[in-house]
Amino acid sequence: MNRMVTRVRKNGKTKPSQTTQDVDPLNIKSLSVQRNGKRILSNVHWQIRKGENWVVLGSNGSGKTTMLSTLLGYFVPTRGDITLLGEQYGNCDWRQLRMKLGIVSSSLRQLMAEDEPALHAVITGKYAMIDLWGKPKQADVIEAKKILRLIECQKLANRPWAILSQGERQRILIGRALMAKPEVLILDEPCAGLDPAAREHFLQFLERMGQEQGAPTFILVTHHVEEITSMYTHALMLKSGRVIANGPMKQSLNSDNLSATFKANVKLRKRGGRYSLEIGENQGKCM
């Protein structure tokens, strides 16, 4: 997924190009966002280097959604810099750059047409559409079938959206995101609505996918440490728009940081490579 990045000097002349293999997927410096007179993000620093996969943790109202919306170009930063795949916000066409970001969210499931076959749903990702109009191009059909094999859903190609299980729908949405050949894949609460068995199957599938050669950089946005698997290398924790922790998993994912993030006395447990939380005495377990 190499892509040439062209930088423009102040005199209008271009500097030598480089590929996106040579640049960090994301670099955010001093990001603040204010809306309707309220500061939602404050002085956020976040750098993702090549080969890293990140988890973003925070409770409702922590600023996760605002940061994603800003990253996607839907919100304008009040202050700070965002550099995505070597391109700086404000100095390029962010709409074009956004095509290099794949996003999978539970809310997108509600927008899909019920009679849309899975194959067509995947193809729509190339054009940032919800419903495919007209007959798909043969080249798109071939590429979508390759992706269906990659996401282990080749038998679902002609099955309409309405009769897919929740887990199958999530895989198809990932296939849809991959159709645009993204270099960064954002998974926004991807397990929402899945039963425990479907969630585990889906997480194992993501783990296998993350090990594929040429896999994109993964960003998992979640409330639940139980969804963090071994493929994730770093964590960012937000509380009230501020960064609580930011860095390698072994340094940032601990009981103290989680207690501060979720405003509760919690203890992090790890068993068999997976995490769970215990909260204060007489408050039970957070599963």
C-alpha positions in Angstrom: 0.0 0.0 0.0 2.8 2.4 -0.8 1.7 5.9 -1.7 3.8 8.9 -2.8 3.7 11.9 -0.5 4.5 15.2 -2.2 5.5 18.1 0.1 5.1 21.8 -1.1 7.7 24.4 -0.1 6.7 27.9 0.7 7.9 29.1 -2.7 5.4 26.7 -4.3 7.9 24.2 -5.6 7.7 20.6 -4.6 10.2 18.7 -2.6 11.2 15.1 -3.5 8.4 12.6 -2.8 8.5 9.8 -0.4 6.3 6.8 0.2 3.9 6.3 3.1 6.1 3.5 4.2 8.6 6.1 5.2 6.3 8.2 7.4 4.4 7.8 10.6 0.7 6.9 10.1 -0.4 9.7 12.5 1.1 12.5 14.5 -1.1 14.8 16.6 0.5 17.7 18.5 -1.2 20.0 21.0 -4.7 19.3 19.7 -7.5 21.2 21.3 -11.1 21.2 20.1 -13.8 23.6 21.3 -17.4 23.5 20.2 -20.3 25.8 21.3 -18.0 27.4 23.8 -17.1 24.1 25.5 -13.6 22.6 25.3 -13.9 18.9 24.4 -10.2 18.1 23.8 -7.3 19.8 25.5 -3.7 19.6 24.4 -3.7 16.1 23.1 -0.4 14.6 21.8 -0.5 11.3 20.0 2.0 9.7 17.6 1.5 6.4 15.9 4.6 4.9 14.3 4.7 2.3 11.5 4.1 -1.2 12.8 2.1 -0.1 15.9 -1.5 -0.9 16.6 -3.3 1.2 19.2 -6.2 1.0 21.6 -8.1 4.2 22.6 -9.9 3.8 25.9 -12.2 6.2 27.7 -15.7 6.4 29.1 -18.6 8.2 27.5 -17.8 11.9 27.2 -14.0 11.4 27.4 -13.5 12.9 23.9 -13.0 9.7 21.9 -15.7 10.5 19.4 -14.6 14.1 19.0 -11.0 13.0 18.3 -12.2 10.6 15.6 -14.4 13.2 14.0 -11.5 15.7 14.0 -9.2 13.1 12.6 -11.7 12.4 9.8 -12.0 16.1 9.0 -15.5 16.6 10.3 -14.5 18.9 13.1 -12.0 21.7 12.7 -9.3 21.8 15.4 -9.3 24.9 17.6 -5.5 24.6 18.1 -2.8 22.1 17.2 -1.5 20.1 14.3 -2.6 16.8 12.7 -0.3 15.0 10.3 -1.8 11.9 8.7 0.3 9.7 6.4 2.8 12.6 6.0 0.2 15.2 5.1 -0.7 18.1 7.4 -4.2 19.1 8.1 -4.9 22.4 6.3 -2.2 21.9 3.7 -3.9 19.2 1.6 -7.3 18.0 0.5 -8.4 16.1 3.6 -11.4 14.6 1.7 -8.9 12.7 -0.5 -6.7 11.8 2.4 -9.7 10.5 4.3 -10.0 7.8 1.7 -6.8 6.3 3.2 -8.7 5.8 6.5 -11.0 2.9 6.8 -13.6 3.1 9.6 -15.9 0.4 11.0 -18.6 1.4 13.5 -21.7 -0.2 14.9 -23.7 2.8 13.8 -22.9 2.1 10.1 -24.7 -1.3 10.4 -28.0 0.6 10.7 -27.5 2.4 7.4 -27.0 -0.6 5.1 -29.8 -1.5 2.7 -31.4 -4.7 3.9 -31.6 -6.2 0.3 -27.9 -5.4 -0.4 -25.9 -8.6 -1.1 -22.7 -8.8 0.9 -20.6 -8.6 -2.2 -22.1 -5.3 -3.2 -21.8 -4.0 0.4 -18.1 -4.6 0.2 -17.9 -2.8 -3.2 -19.6 0.3 -1.9 -16.6 1.0 0.3 -14.5 1.9 -2.7 -16.9 4.8 -3.5 -17.8 5.8 0.1 -21.4 4.9 -0.7 -24.1 3.1 1.3 -26.1 1.5 -1.5 -24.6 0.4 -4.8 -26.3 1.9 -7.8 -26.3 0.0 -11.1 -24.2 -3.0 -12.1 -20.8 -3.2 -10.5 -17.6 -3.1 -12.6 -16.0 -6.5 -13.2 -12.7 -5.3 -11.7 -14.5 -4.3 -8.5 -16.3 -7.7 -8.3 -12.9 -9.5 -8.6 -11.4 -7.3 -5.9 -14.4 -7.6 -3.6 -14.3 -11.4 -3.9 -10.6 -11.4 -2.9 -11.5 -9.3 0.1 -14.4 -11.7 1.0 -11.8 -14.5 1.1 -9.5 -12.5 3.2 -12.2 -11.8 5.8 -13.3 -15.4 5.6 -16.8 -14.6 4.2 -16.6 -15.9 0.6 -19.7 -18.0 1.2 -21.7 -14.9 2.0 -21.2 -13.1 -1.3 -24.8 -13.3 -2.5 -26.5 -13.3 0.9 -28.5 -10.1 1.6 -27.6 -7.9 4.5 -31.0 -8.5 6.3 -30.2 -12.2 7.0 -26.5 -11.8 8.0 -25.7 -12.3 11.7 -24.3 -9.4 13.7 -20.8 -10.9 13.6 -21.0 -11.5 9.8 -22.1 -7.9 9.4 -19.1 -6.6 11.2 -16.8 -8.7 9.0 -18.5 -7.4 5.9 -18.1 -3.8 7.2 -14.4 -4.5 7.6 -14.3 -5.8 4.0 -16.1 -2.7 2.9 -13.4 -0.5 4.6 -10.6 -2.6 3.0 -12.1 -2.0 -0.5 -10.6 1.5 -0.4 -7.2 0.0 0.5 -6.8 2.0 3.7 -3.5 2.4 5.4 -5.2 3.0 8.8 -8.2 1.0 9.9 -10.3 2.5 12.8 -12.5 0.1 14.7 -15.0 2.2 16.6 -16.7 0.0 19.2 -16.8 -2.9 16.7 -18.1 -5.4 19.2 -21.2 -3.4 20.2 -24.3 -5.6 19.9 -22.4 -8.9 19.6 -23.1 -11.7 22.0 -20.1 -13.1 24.0 -19.5 -16.0 21.6 -19.8 -13.8 18.5 -17.5 -11.2 20.1 -14.8 -13.8 20.7 -15.0 -15.2 17.2 -14.8 -11.6 15.8 -11.8 -10.7 18.0 -9.9 -13.9 16.9 -10.7 -13.0 13.3 -9.2 -9.5 13.8 -6.1 -11.1 15.4 -5.6 -13.3 12.3 -6.2 -10.3 10.0 -3.7 -8.2 11.9 -1.0 -10.8 11.2 -1.5 -10.7 7.4 1.4 -9.2 5.4 0.6 -5.6 4.4 -2.2 -5.3 7.1 -3.2 -1.6 7.8 -2.5 0.1 11.1 -5.3 -0.7 13.5 -6.9 1.7 16.0 -9.4 0.1 18.3 -11.8 2.5 20.1 -13.5 0.8 23.0 -14.7 0.9 26.6 -13.7 -2.7 27.3 -10.3 -4.0 28.1 -11.6 -7.5 27.4 -11.5 -6.6 23.7 -7.8 -5.9 23.7 -5.8 -8.8 22.1 -2.1 -9.4 21.6 -2.0 -7.6 18.3 -2.3 -4.2 20.0 1.0 -2.7 21.0 0.1 0.7 22.5 -2.8 2.5 24.4 -4.1 6.0 24.6 -6.5 6.8 27.5 -8.7 9.8 27.7 -10.7 11.4 30.5 -12.6 14.7 30.0 -10.7 15.5 26.9 -7.3 15.1 28.4 -4.7 12.3 28.0 -4.3 10.2 31.0 -1.8 7.7 29.5 -0.1 7.4 26.1 2.4 4.8 25.1 3.4 1.1 25.0 0.9 -1.3 26.4 3.2 -2.5 29.3 3.7 1.1 30.5 0.2 2.6 29.9 -2.3 -0.2 30.5 -2.3 -0.6 34.3 -4.7 -0.3 37.2 -3.8 3.2 38.2 -4.3 4.7 34.7 -7.5 2.7 34.2 -8.8 3.9 37.6 -8.1 7.5 36.6 -9.7 7.0 33.1 -12.9 5.5 34.3 -13.2 7.4 37.6 -13.4 4.2 39.6 -11.1 2.0 41.8 -10.3 -0.8 39.4 -7.7 -3.6 39.2 -6.4 -4.9 35.9 -6.0 -8.6 35.5 -4.3 -10.5 32.8 -4.7 -14.2 32.1 -3.9 -16.2 29.0 -2.9 -13.0 27.1 -6.3 -11.3 27.7 -7.4 -8.6 30.1 -10.3 -8.2 32.6 -11.2 -5.6 35.2 -12.2 -5.9 38.8 -13.8 -2.9 40.5 -14.0 -1.9 44.1 -15.2 -4.2 46.9 -18.9 -4.8 47.0 -19.2 -3.4 43.4 -18.8 -6.7 41.5 -16.8 -7.4 38.4 -16.8 -5.4 35.1 -16.9 -8.0 32.4 
